[in-house]
Amino acid sequence: MISIQGAVTTIMYLIVGGVIFGLLWWLIGYCGLPQPFDKVARVILAILAVMVVIGVLLSFMGGQQIFRP
C-alpha cells in the first residue's frame, strides 16, 4: 500500500525534476550548440529523464528503488 505522504513527496520530486529537465532542454536549444552535438545532448537528456521516471514508477510497484528521493 502506498502512503499518501510518500505519494505526494514523490509527485513533488517528479514536478521539480520535470522543471529542471525542461530548463536544461531549453538551455541546450538556447545556447546554440552545433548541429550534431545539439541532438546528442537532447537524446542523452531524454534518456536520463525516462530512466528517472521508470525508477520512480518501479519504486511504486515495490521493486528496488534505483533513485531514492
PEZICOR-V74931 format. One record per run of one state. SS is the DSSP state (~ for helix, > for strand, _ for the rest). FROM is the first residue (numbers start at 1). TO is the last residue. If there is no record, write none. Layout:
# PEZICOR-V74931
ss=[SS & SS]
from=[FROM & FROM]
to=[TO & TO]
This chain:
# PEZICOR-V74931
ss=[_ & ~ & _ & ~ & _]
from=[1 & 4 & 32 & 35 & 61]
to=[3 & 31 & 34 & 60 & 69]
